[in-house]
Amino acid sequence: MAWAAGGAAVLAHVLFAALSLRLALIDLRERRLPNGLLALGTAGVAALLVAAAGLEARWDRLLPAGSAAAGYGAALVLLWLAARGALGAGDVKLAPVLGLVLGWSGPEAALLWGPLGIAAACAVAAVAARLRRRSVFALGPALLAGAWCGLSLAALGG
């Protein structure tokens, strides 16, 4: 039973990895994040994390995950409203799944390492776009890379 519990959380992260790769490639190529893929991916990650919480009897992990999903979503909505054109609606819809996986990893991942990783990745993407004399760039890959940096730092113990 222990493997099954850990397995659900591992599967959630594997799904998030596959989703991250697919979304990043689409956004780089087409400059959009498809609604259907975002919805299915987010629902799948959420369902697997709920299953992991039930199998591990770790319901306490769902509150930080859900709170981070809501917080990241709200933060990106505010950025979207404040800086029209700087990010797209797909970037806003990507935020909850980022919050889910970071929040599952713990408050430190969601509140410190995730935002730092995302800020750093977005800064690198902005500088790279500037060096190529582009005024716009796909933000989704930077958001995803930053979230993975945050997850990695949290796993290493910060």
Stockholm file with secondary structure:
# STOCKHOLM 1.0

chainA/1-158         MAWAAGGAAVLAHVLFAALSLRLALIDLRERRLPNGLLALGTAGVAALLVAAAGLEARWDRLLPAGSAAAGYGAALVLLWLAARGALGAGDVKLAPVLGLVLGWSGPEAALLWGPLGIAAACAVAAVAARLRRRSVFALGPALLAGAWCGLSLAALGG
#=GR chainA/1-158 SS CHHHHHHHHHHHHHHHHHHHHHHHHHHHHHSCCCHHHHHHHHHHHHHHHHHHHHHHTCGGGHHHHHHHHHHHHHHHHHHHHHSBTTBCHHHHHHHHHHHHHHHHHCHHIIIIIHHHHHHHHHHHHHHHHHHTTCSCCCCHHHHHHHHHHHHHHHHTTC
#=GC SS_cons         CHHHHHHHHHHHHHHHHHHHHHHHHHHHHHSCCCHHHHHHHHHHHHHHHHHHHHHHTCGGGHHHHHHHHHHHHHHHHHHHHHSBTTBCHHHHHHHHHHHHHHHHHCHHIIIIIHHHHHHHHHHHHHHHHHHTTCSCCCCHHHHHHHHHHHHHHHHTTC
//
